[in-house]
Amino acid sequence: MATALASAGILLAGWQSGAHIAETGTATTTSLSSSATSGGSATSGSTGSGGAGSGTTGSDSTGSSGTGSSGSPASGSTTSATYDGASVQTRFGTVQVQVTIQDGKITEVTPLQLTDAERKSAQISSRAAPVLRSEVLQAQSANVQTIGGATVTSDAYLSSLQAALDAANF
Amino acid sequence: MQPISSGQQLRARTFRSMGTVVSLTVASSTYAQTAVDELESAVDVVEGVFAHLDLTFSLYRSGSEASRLARGEMTLAYASETMQELYAEASEWRLATDGAFTAERPDGTLDLSGIVKAHAAREAALSLSALGLRNWCLNAGGDVLVSGSPGAAAHEPWLAGIVDPLDRQALLGAFPLQSMSALATSGSAERGEHIWAVGGTRPEFAQVSVAAGDIVTADVLATAIVAGGTRTLDQAVEKWNADVLAVRRDGTLLATPGFRNAA
């Protein structure tokens, strides 16, 4: 059971909500902005959340909006394949994601094409954002083993927190 | 010092070099005298690494190779291999940071001191590893490089506090050094405004701390972000695997996830 959604973020949310890919041993095309079902048995919820439309998927299907698959059909218990979703027009612009499925589970979702707004939100997780002082990891000098700071001159060292730690550990 | 874990003890030694103080802290559980001997021979080796590089690169020593280069008494083509290599590395960083990091002063003088201290720490780490030391923390004037753990539990990371540039007796926050084993901080609080912002404007940040997988990357990026501001910060976290905590001149903060409270 593949749940394909309008963005990687929503897709992940849908994934966490319990939609899993069954081991079908067949290629599955994930189409965006759609709820898709694969040829295998659904292990949980049969509909995706947040899909804007309903696409189709099935073994070897290119679907109305899917773009085929690059994964190798597996016959054993281990399947690992990568699928490119279709480019889908959303109200934010064109979106496309790639999904890697291994052993019936989505292991990776990679945005292939994102709108500027989506690109920003995908990167926001690693970007520096304004934070309050209470939002950074707090520590007292007694709880740390060393002190980082802009270069301490030899003269300033004696009155520094690092000097106190060094003296305590001498 | 707080008790880390039973059986482990931290011991530290310091020495002066490159205009600052370098501290080596080693965690050990061996007998006290053995541990002290081990630490003292280790700190001798580290001090030797720093002293050797300082002799070559110090612009405060008129006879150093760096000073002779700066005065035009010799050219890079005739400089030592170490000088040429570090110059090449600094040039690569200049390109990679779009000029935000540079090894030249505004007057054109070659000044590798921005990268020499980090290079010395990197070399010292190799020596410590060669000596068989696994759990240590090297602090060179506020730039930190660690190996292993301070405690008996191997997963316990070295925790580095970060000085508040507005109150140097207080900590702004902390960073656990694990896969990112190096933390460098640049700013204008200690040595005057020794970093010139791109375009000659006042730096946007009072202090920038960068955690990265190696000390030279952390050090170069911290310097570059102070010089280049938010634009360089955004480029740096996109391009390198680094965490950043930047303090604006008004005291407000910018932080990547690694510096944010887990809660």
Boltz contact constraints between the chains, C-beta under 6 A:
constraints:
  - contact:
      token1: [A, 126]
      token2: [B, 237]
      max_distance: 6.0
  - contact:
      token1: [A, 128]
      token2: [B, 233]
      max_distance: 6.0
  - contact:
      token1: [A, 128]
      token2: [B, 244]
      max_distance: 6.0
  - contact:
      token1: [A, 128]
      token2: [B, 254]
      max_distance: 6.0
  - contact:
      token1: [A, 128]
      token2: [B, 255]
      max_distance: 6.0
  - contact:
      token1: [A, 128]
      token2: [B, 256]
      max_distance: 6.0
  - contact:
      token1: [A, 130]
      token2: [B, 254]
      max_distance: 6.0
  - contact:
      token1: [A, 131]
      token2: [B, 253]
      max_distance: 6.0
  - contact:
      token1: [A, 131]
      token2: [B, 255]
      max_distance: 6.0
  - contact:
      token1: [A, 135]
      token2: [B, 260]
      max_distance: 6.0
  - contact:
      token1: [A, 135]
      token2: [B, 261]
      max_distance: 6.0
  - contact:
      token1: [A, 136]
      token2: [B, 173]
      max_distance: 6.0
  - contact:
      token1: [A, 136]
      token2: [B, 255]
      max_distance: 6.0
  - contact:
      token1: [A, 136]
      token2: [B, 259]
      max_distance: 6.0
  - contact:
      token1: [A, 137]
      token2: [B, 173]
      max_distance: 6.0
  - contact:
      token1: [A, 137]
      token2: [B, 174]
      max_distance: 6.0
  - contact:
      token1: [A, 137]
      token2: [B, 261]
      max_distance: 6.0
  - contact:
      token1: [A, 139]
      token2: [B, 161]
      max_distance: 6.0
  - contact:
      token1: [A, 139]
      token2: [B, 171]
      max_distance: 6.0
  - contact:
      token1: [A, 139]
      token2: [B, 174]
      max_distance: 6.0
  - contact:
      token1: [A, 141]
      token2: [B, 161]
      max_distance: 6.0
  - contact:
      token1: [A, 142]
      token2: [B, 2]
      max_distance: 6.0
  - contact:
      token1: [A, 144]
      token2: [B, 159]
      max_distance: 6.0
  - contact:
      token1: [A, 144]
      token2: [B, 161]
      max_distance: 6.0
  - contact:
      token1: [A, 144]
      token2: [B, 174]
      max_distance: 6.0
  - contact:
      token1: [A, 145]
      token2: [B, 137]
      max_distance: 6.0
  - contact:
      token1: [A, 145]
      token2: [B, 150]
      max_distance: 6.0
  - contact:
      token1: [A, 145]
      token2: [B, 158]
      max_distance: 6.0
  - contact:
      token1: [A, 145]
      token2: [B, 159]
      max_distance: 6.0
  - contact:
      token1: [A, 146]
      token2: [B, 137]
      max_distance: 6.0
  - contact:
      token1: [A, 146]
      token2: [B, 139]
      max_distance: 6.0
  - contact:
      token1: [A, 146]
      token2: [B, 144]
      max_distance: 6.0
  - contact:
      token1: [A, 146]
      token2: [B, 160]
      max_distance: 6.0
  - contact:
      token1: [A, 147]
      token2: [B, 161]
      max_distance: 6.0
  - contact:
      token1: [A, 148]
      token2: [B, 142]
      max_distance: 6.0
  - contact:
      token1: [A, 148]
      token2: [B, 144]
      max_distance: 6.0
  - contact:
      token1: [A, 148]
      token2: [B, 160]
      max_distance: 6.0
  - contact:
      token1: [A, 148]
      token2: [B, 162]
      max_distance: 6.0
  - contact:
      token1: [A, 148]
      token2: [B, 183]
      max_distance: 6.0
  - contact:
      token1: [A, 148]
      token2: [B, 185]
      max_distance: 6.0
  - contact:
      token1: [A, 148]
      token2: [B, 209]
      max_distance: 6.0
  - contact:
      token1: [A, 149]
      token2: [B, 142]
      max_distance: 6.0
  - contact:
      token1: [A, 149]
      token2: [B, 163]
      max_distance: 6.0
  - contact:
      token1: [A, 149]
      token2: [B, 185]
      max_distance: 6.0
  - contact:
      token1: [A, 150]
      token2: [B, 142]
      max_distance: 6.0
  - contact:
      token1: [A, 150]
      token2: [B, 185]
      max_distance: 6.0
  - contact:
      token1: [A, 150]
      token2: [B, 186]
      max_distance: 6.0
  - contact:
      token1: [A, 150]
      token2: [B, 187]
      max_distance: 6.0
  - contact:
      token1: [A, 150]
      token2: [B, 189]
      max_distance: 6.0
  - contact:
      token1: [A, 150]
      token2: [B, 190]
      max_distance: 6.0
  - contact:
      token1: [A, 150]
      token2: [B, 207]
      max_distance: 6.0
  - contact:
      token1: [A, 151]
      token2: [B, 20]
      max_distance: 6.0
  - contact:
      token1: [A, 151]
      token2: [B, 141]
      max_distance: 6.0
  - contact:
      token1: [A, 151]
      token2: [B, 142]
      max_distance: 6.0
  - contact:
      token1: [A, 151]
      token2: [B, 190]
      max_distance: 6.0
  - contact:
      token1: [A, 151]
      token2: [B, 191]
      max_distance: 6.0
  - contact:
      token1: [A, 152]
      token2: [B, 20]
      max_distance: 6.0
  - contact:
      token1: [A, 152]
      token2: [B, 141]
      max_distance: 6.0
  - contact:
      token1: [A, 152]
      token2: [B, 142]
      max_distance: 6.0
  - contact:
      token1: [A, 153]
      token2: [B, 190]
      max_distance: 6.0
  - contact:
      token1: [A, 154]
      token2: [B, 16]
      max_distance: 6.0
  - contact:
      token1: [A, 154]
      token2: [B, 20]
      max_distance: 6.0
  - contact:
      token1: [A, 154]
      token2: [B, 21]
      max_distance: 6.0
  - contact:
      token1: [A, 157]
      token2: [B, 21]
      max_distance: 6.0
  - contact:
      token1: [A, 166]
      token2: [B, 12]
      max_distance: 6.0
  - contact:
      token1: [A, 166]
      token2: [B, 14]
      max_distance: 6.0
  - contact:
      token1: [A, 166]
      token2: [B, 23]
      max_distance: 6.0
  - contact:
      token1: [A, 168]
      token2: [B, 1]
      max_distance: 6.0
  - contact:
      token1: [A, 169]
      token2: [B, 1]
      max_distance: 6.0
  - contact:
      token1: [A, 169]
      token2: [B, 10]
      max_distance: 6.0
  - contact:
      token1: [A, 169]
      token2: [B, 11]
      max_distance: 6.0
  - contact:
      token1: [A, 169]
      token2: [B, 12]
      max_distance: 6.0
  - contact:
      token1: [A, 169]
      token2: [B, 25]
      max_distance: 6.0
  - contact:
      token1: [A, 170]
      token2: [B, 12]
      max_distance: 6.0
